[in-house]
Amino acid sequence: MSTLKPLQIDVVSDVVCPWCYIGKHRIESALALVPDVPVKLNFRPFFLNPWVPREGISREDYLTQKFGSVDAYKGIAGRVVAAASEEGLVYKPELVARQPNTTDCHRLILWAEAIGKAPEMKQRLMELYFRDGGDLTDVNVLVQAAADVGLDADDVRKRLATDEDVARVSADAQEASEKGISGVPTYVFAQKYAVSGAQDPNLLARAIRQVSAEINAQAAE
């Protein structure tokens, strides 16, 4: 049993951000490189596209508004698809038909956190979106995703029909923005050091070991 104080890592990200999809895999790879360092990994909400309405919009409209045209995104998408593939991940942008507002996705991650399944919930939502082209504005898709990781489907359906935790998720995302986080993923170590971008696992592993050593040295003083 480790006597080290666990290092808190807050991963600020959004489920429809492809670099966050890649970044989640990289932070998990980094953790595997430092198995002797105790870590508490938290997933915190961020709205990559806060202007998208709660009901979502068509992917074509989204790409036109954000990038100027559907074709303008293709070059960008190609680079991200290749980067995802290098991590063993699948991104099929051509399957995505609808761009969601991710408030409900972040609520599901929060509710999954209560049963220790936040990483699984986030992964499931990302796989649905990036790999399968799933419609994350469809309540049936969200309920099934929640059930897939162990949440009660009927309970989730009822909670999604309310405004439960909408204000909390929005406040958490706003707090990240107020702290200066504008690009995601951002990894915040011990609530004091931030590393932005889907960094190489080796770099992240070094940061984990370094900050863990620092906070434990401080705790021993």
N, C-alpha and C positions, 0 to 999 in steps of 0.2 A: 504494500500500500504506500503510495507516494505521500510524502510529508510536504510536498511543495504546494504553495497556494495556487489554485487554478487560474490560468490566464483567461480573462474575458475577451472574446473576439466578437464584435458586432459586425455582421455582414449586411451592409446597406445596399439593397438591390431591388430590381423589379423583375417579375416573372416573364415579361415580354421583351426584356433586354437581352439580345443574343450574347453579348459579352458577359452578362451576369450568369447566363447558362454555362458558358465556358469557365467563368470565374468560380462558380460553385464547385465545379469539378477540380479546379486547380487548388483551391483552399483545402479540399478534402485530401488531395494528393499530398499537399504540404504537411497536413496533420499526420499522414502515414509515415512521413520521413522523420518525425519527432515523436515517436510513440511514448517516450519517457516523460514528455511534458504534458501535465494535466491542463486541459483546455475546456472552457465553457463557450460553446459556439451558439450565437444568437442570430436569427435572421430578422432584419429590421426593414420596414416598408419604405419604398421610394416610388414616386409616380414619374416615370419617364415621360409620359404624355398626359399631364394633368388636364389638358384641354379636351381630351376625348370624353364624350358624355357617358353617363353610367350605362346606357344601353349599347354602347359601342358604335362603330361606324364600319363601312365596308373597307376592306384592305386597300382597294384601289383609291378611294377617297383619301385615306390616311397617307398613302405613299405620295400622292399628288400634292397634298398639303405640306407634308414634311420635307420631301425631296424634290418637288417640282414635277415629277412624273414617275410612273411605274418603272420605265426604262432606266431612269436615273439611279434607281436603287439597285439595279441588277449587278453593276460592277462592285458596289459595296457588299452586296449579299454574297457574291462569289468569294470574296476574301474571308468573310465570316464563316461561310460554309466550310471552307478549307481549314480554317483554324479549329472549328468544332470537330471536324473529322480527325484532325491530329490528336484530339483528346479522346477519340473513340465515341464521340457524340454525333448525332444525326440532326441536321437542320435542313428542312425542306421548305424554303420560303414560298415556293409555288403552291403549296397546299393551303396556306393561310388565306382564308376568305374574309375573315372579319377581325377587326382590330378592337380589342376590348379595353374598357376602363378596368383597372386591376384592383379596385377597392374590395370587391368580393373575394378575389384571390388572396389578398393580404389578410382578410378576415379569416379565411380558412386556415392559413398558416398560423395565425394567432391561436385559433381554437385547437389546432393540432399540437401546438406547443404545450397545451395543458396535459396532453397524454404522452409527451416526449417524442412526438412524431413530426415536428416542424420541418426537419430536413427532408423527410420522405414526402411530405405534402408539397413542399416547394418543388422537389424533383418531379413529382407526378404532374403538376401543373405545367412545368416547363416542357416535359416530354410530350404532353398532349398538344401544346401549342407549337413547339418547334419541330418535333418529329412527325406528329400525326395531323397537324393542321386543325386541331380541335377548336371548337368555338367556345371560348371562355366567357362569353356573354350568356350562354345557355345554362339555365339553372340545373337542368338534368345532367349536363356534363360535369358541372361543379359538384353536385351531390354524389355522382358516381365516383369522382376523383377522391372525394372525402371518404367514401366508403372503402375505397381501395386501400387506404392507409390505416383503416381501423376506426374511423369516426362513425357514429350512428347516422345512417342516411336520413331517417325521418326527422331526427333532431336537427340535423344540419339544414334540411329543407325548411323547417319552421323558422330557424334562426336567420336564414338568408332572406326570408320574407319580411324581416324587421330591420330596424336600423341599428341593431346591436353591434357595438364596437366600430361603427362607421366613424364616429368622432374620434375614437382612440387611434385608429389607423391613420386618419387624416392628420391628427396632432403629431404622431410619431414621424410621419413623412415631412411635415412642416418643420419639426425640430431639426431633422437632418439638413434641410435646406438652410435653416437659420444658422447652423454650425458651419456653413460654407460648402457643404457637399453638393456638387452640381453634376458630377459625372459618376456613373456607377458601372461595375461594382466598386465600392469603397470598403476597405477593411479597417475597422477601428480597434486598435489593441489597447486594452486596459483603460478605455475611455479617454486616452490622451494622445495616442499616435495614430495617424491615418495614412493608409497606403491606398492610392487610387489606381484603378485599372485591373484587368485580369492578368495579374503578374505571374511570372514563372514560379512553379511550386518551390524550387530551391531558394529563391529569394524570399518567398513567404515563410518558408521553414526557418531560415536564418533570423528573420524578424521575430518569429514566434519564440525561438530559443533566446534571443537577445532580450526581448521585453520581459519574458518570464523570469530570466535571471535578475533583471533589474528590480521587478516588483518583489521578488523573494528576498533580495538583498535588503531592500527597504523595510520589508516586514521583519527582518531579523535584527534590525538596528535598535 
